Amino acid sequence: MRIPGSLVLANLPTSIERLGRLSEELGVNVFVKRDDQTGSEITGNKVRKLEFAIQEALDQGCDYLITCGGIQSNHARATAAVAAKLGLGSCLVLRSSGGDNLEGNFFFGKLLGADIRFVTPVEYRESRMDIMKEITEELAAKGHRAYIIPEGASNGIGSFGYFKALEEILGQEKELDVKFDAVVATVGSGGTYAGLFYANKGHNNSGKVYGINICDDAEYFKDKVVGLIDEMNGYTGQELNYNRNELNIIDGYVGDGYALSRHEELEFIHWFARLEGIILDPVYTGKAMYGLVEEIKKGTFKDCTNILFLHTGGIFGWTESARLAFADLG
Ligand SMILES: *Cc1c(COP(=O)(O)O)cnc(C)c1O
């Protein structure tokens, strides 16, 4: 299948490790793919999507990147890092209700030289695209050509980062001599899932791709993924042959909402860190891995021998407020 060209930014392939102690605990082989190790400043899943999106920006002759996200957006920080490396300008439109500490992803975004613009949650929800377009005009008046990357780089072009990641996994299955019955990823804006699903179907792989959403709900993301697959079809020049009900998105682990942690999630992250020596993040992977373990216990994955969880990063999401939530745990 023909896919668009991309930059080389991430440390690939990321390793796949068997979680020995967790596997023993659950009675099934659980593996983790360390996409938290795609790099330091660029840690996490967003850089794979940026490899494709920013190639498109360069092809269009752009010298500035504009993107958006929450105050602690991993995607915004990764964009700022890549922009600096490539000598491009970056502008981050961040959602904030005020009173945020200068730390985590927000701090690194600043350190990496991004021009940061705050918007209120309402402005973000209703008019972030208009705001980014206005900034494009403002930059054009100064002689710059800006490229807008939507939230999470979850558009058709960005999703190819995880198309390529799924192909990487298929190659690693051969090397490791293991077949993953399930590949499980966190769903936050849908691009990671869409890319994995597209390549999985495109290659007729027998393993299934599951997503666990950490905001909104499963129906919202199925609609979103259908839209992303349509966009991807525009690049591959093929119609992916699939059915909407093959989109396996497991709902029920949003908890108190986006970036809000419940006691049981934090306790789980603490338990998992001591069990495997791996730190999950409170916003994405902590909730999804908690969900995966709960679903394994419930029997959702009873037909599986080998399950692969994608650690999509998020270490800088351990802000002071997230760390303080641990004070309760003793
Ligand atoms: C953005 C993000 C996700 C979700 O990926 P999407 O492609 O937005 O669904 C998962 N984990 C981490 C750490 C992220 O930053």
The ligand as a Gaussian input file, in Angstrom:
#p B3LYP/6-31G(d) Opt

LIG

0 1
 C       -1.964000      11.844000      22.853000
 C       -1.652000      10.687000      23.717000
 C       -2.370000       9.477000      23.609000
 C       -3.552000       9.302000      22.707000
 O       -3.252000       9.209000      21.360000
 P       -4.316000       9.731000      20.285000
 O       -3.696000       9.487000      18.984000
 O       -4.508000      11.202000      20.579000
 O       -5.597000       9.003000      20.485000
 C       -1.994000       8.423000      24.412000
 N       -0.979000       8.539000      25.290000
 C       -0.294000       9.684000      25.441000
 C        0.771000       9.738000      26.466000
 C       -0.598000      10.793000      24.652000
 O        0.104000      11.933000      24.804000

